[in-house]
Amino acid sequence: MKIIVISGAWCTGKTGVAKKLSELLDWQIFSLDHYKEKRFDQDERGSLIQESYDDLFENLKEALNEDQSCIVESDFIDDQQVQRLIKISQHNRADLIQIYLHAEPKVLAERFIQRLESGERHSGHGDEQYLEKAKQSLKSNDYSGEASFSPLELPGSVIKIETSDFDKIDYNSIIETMGS
């Protein structure tokens, strides 16, 4: 049994990569954004992030108890959540395989602006507060905030994927590297 953990900075394509791998492998996805948006829409905004992680991990445990390999997608900026993920994988004897996504910082800033200006991004993310910073990054050519992510400290293998051009992602190669 395996847990694919898709990590990386915002706008690296975590959700898109998770969906494509889910489609190819026929594995279930557990996305923090899904649970966060659901709670936001239900007006459950107390500890939105913490409770959304609770939902994610509860559902992940249920799938693992049924011997299902899964995909988990989040930026995992909170080390406490990374430790929870490790404990769940160990308890269920599931191998962790991290797919770490990264892209050129300028591309990330451009994607962020496009995503917000499209109006398709769920309002529960609160990204609007970062829009001016992203625009300023493009004007000043300073992308220090966009480049601050690195792979998670997880046991298991790490597959690094450059996502500046989504059309260049070789999903068959990723699956082959995972040994699935």
Phi, psi and omega per residue, in radians:
M1 nan 2.480 -3.071
K2 -2.301 2.646 2.953
I3 -2.133 2.036 3.012
I4 -1.535 2.165 3.124
V5 -1.892 2.001 3.128
I6 -1.724 2.030 -3.063
S7 -2.211 2.949 3.112
G8 2.516 3.040 -3.134
A9 -1.206 2.933 3.056
W10 -1.053 2.566 3.088
C11 1.191 0.265 3.063
T12 -1.485 -0.161 3.083
G13 1.750 0.432 -3.102
K14 -0.979 -0.823 -3.104
T15 -1.140 -0.777 -3.140
G16 -1.103 -0.754 3.114
V17 -1.144 -0.732 3.118
A18 -1.053 -0.779 -3.136
K19 -1.102 -0.743 -3.127
K20 -1.154 -0.772 3.117
L21 -1.143 -0.664 3.094
S22 -1.056 -0.748 3.130
E23 -1.109 -0.773 -3.098
L24 -1.268 -0.623 -3.077
L25 -1.681 -0.275 -3.030
D26 1.059 0.795 3.099
W27 -1.955 2.631 3.120
Q28 -1.345 2.550 3.095
I29 -1.844 2.415 2.982
F30 -2.104 1.879 -3.053
S31 -1.971 2.238 3.113
L32 -1.000 -0.715 -3.118
D33 -1.011 -0.690 3.129
H34 -0.998 -0.858 -3.097
Y35 -1.237 -0.630 3.122
K36 -1.137 -0.788 3.137
E37 -1.128 -0.704 3.129
K38 -1.073 -0.836 3.130
R39 -1.119 -0.716 3.134
F40 -1.058 -0.796 -3.133
D41 -1.136 -0.494 3.123
Q42 -1.553 0.144 3.127
D43 1.103 0.535 3.087
E44 -1.795 1.410 -2.984
R45 -1.928 0.316 -3.134
G46 -0.980 -1.493 3.072
S47 -1.907 1.201 -2.965
L48 -0.891 -0.871 -3.091
I49 -1.184 -0.877 -3.114
Q50 -1.039 -0.826 -3.123
E51 -1.182 -0.555 3.084
S52 -1.184 -0.709 3.040
Y53 -1.098 -0.699 3.095
D54 -1.005 -0.790 3.116
D55 -1.082 -0.823 -3.135
L56 -0.991 -0.891 -3.073
F57 -1.194 -0.599 3.102
E58 -1.114 -0.784 3.122
N59 -1.198 -0.645 3.078
L60 -1.075 -0.797 3.134
K61 -1.045 -0.716 3.121
E62 -1.062 -0.754 3.133
A63 -1.150 -0.737 3.140
L64 -1.150 -0.621 3.090
N65 -1.097 -0.393 3.091
E66 -1.679 0.280 3.119
D67 1.021 0.664 3.107
Q68 -1.792 2.238 2.978
S69 -1.252 2.615 -2.985
C70 -2.477 2.917 3.029
I71 -2.071 2.298 3.096
V72 -2.084 2.319 -3.063
E73 -2.306 2.134 3.101
S74 -2.968 2.862 3.029
D75 -1.410 -0.275 3.086
F76 0.807 0.953 3.139
I77 -1.368 -0.158 -3.123
D78 -1.814 2.006 -3.097
D79 -1.068 -0.501 3.103
Q80 -1.044 -0.680 -3.139
Q81 -1.252 -0.599 3.067
V82 -1.088 -0.756 3.126
Q83 -1.126 -0.659 3.072
R84 -1.072 -0.759 3.130
L85 -1.064 -0.766 3.116
I86 -1.060 -0.801 -3.133
K87 -1.087 -0.733 3.122
I88 -1.109 -0.745 -3.136
S89 -1.143 -0.711 3.131
Q90 -1.158 -0.779 -3.132
H91 -1.037 -0.648 -3.094
N92 -1.691 0.083 -3.127
R93 0.919 0.764 3.120
A94 -1.789 2.322 3.083
D95 -1.311 2.373 3.068
L96 -1.667 2.272 3.026
I97 -2.198 2.048 -3.120
Q98 -1.667 2.281 2.984
I99 -1.926 1.858 -3.089
Y100 -1.677 2.087 -3.126
L101 -1.730 2.415 3.083
H102 -2.554 2.714 -3.136
A103 -2.606 2.924 3.090
E104 -1.026 2.309 -3.124
P105 -0.932 -0.671 3.124
K106 -1.095 -0.691 3.125
V107 -1.114 -0.721 3.124
L108 -1.078 -0.783 3.128
A109 -1.097 -0.749 3.125
E110 -1.110 -0.751 3.122
R111 -1.112 -0.706 -3.130
F112 -1.054 -0.828 3.139
I113 -1.105 -0.797 3.136
Q114 -1.065 -0.737 -3.121
R115 -1.081 -0.777 -3.131
L116 -1.230 -0.735 -3.093
E117 -1.254 -0.316 3.120
S118 -1.250 -0.390 -3.114
G119 1.351 0.074 -3.111
E120 -1.571 -0.225 -3.119
R121 -1.311 2.363 -3.136
H122 -1.113 2.357 -3.078
S123 -1.175 -0.293 -3.138
G124 -1.171 -0.210 -3.130
H125 -1.428 -0.387 3.122
G126 1.156 0.448 -3.082
D127 -1.192 -0.348 -3.059
E128 -0.964 -0.541 -3.112
Q129 -1.160 -0.299 -3.121
Y130 -1.778 -0.024 -3.063
L131 -1.063 -0.832 -3.123
E132 -1.121 -0.636 3.104
K133 -1.098 -0.752 3.128
A134 -1.111 -0.735 3.119
K135 -1.128 -0.678 3.120
Q136 -1.156 -0.642 3.090
S137 -1.026 -0.740 3.125
L138 -1.148 -0.717 -3.131
K139 -1.167 -0.722 -3.045
S140 -1.587 -0.191 -3.079
N141 1.106 0.498 3.099
D142 -1.948 1.922 -3.068
Y143 -2.012 0.562 -3.066
S144 -1.006 -0.687 3.127
G145 -1.232 -0.559 -3.105
E146 -1.279 -0.372 -3.025
A147 -1.832 0.284 -2.971
S148 -1.571 -0.016 -3.123
F149 -1.538 2.689 3.053
S150 -2.561 2.931 3.132
P151 -1.001 2.635 3.130
L152 -1.276 2.689 3.074
E153 -1.453 1.420 -3.118
L154 -2.114 2.579 2.972
P155 -1.221 2.739 3.118
G156 1.773 -3.103 -3.064
S157 -1.445 2.733 3.088
V158 -2.165 2.199 3.056
I159 -1.918 2.055 -3.120
K160 -1.684 2.239 -3.105
I161 -2.175 2.179 3.078
E162 -1.478 2.163 -3.015
T163 -2.054 0.414 3.093
S164 -1.086 -0.517 3.077
D165 -2.212 1.800 -3.081
F166 -1.038 -0.485 -3.123
D167 -1.209 -0.255 -3.123
K168 -1.644 0.039 3.133
I169 -1.325 2.179 -3.133
D170 -1.754 1.606 -3.085
Y171 -1.132 -0.618 3.111
N172 -1.106 -0.654 3.099
S173 -1.171 -0.704 3.105
I174 -1.051 -0.845 -3.113
I175 -1.105 -0.696 3.110
E176 -1.112 -0.745 3.134
T177 -1.102 -0.612 3.137
M178 -1.254 -0.353 -3.099
G179 1.395 0.445 -3.136
S180 -1.640 nan nan
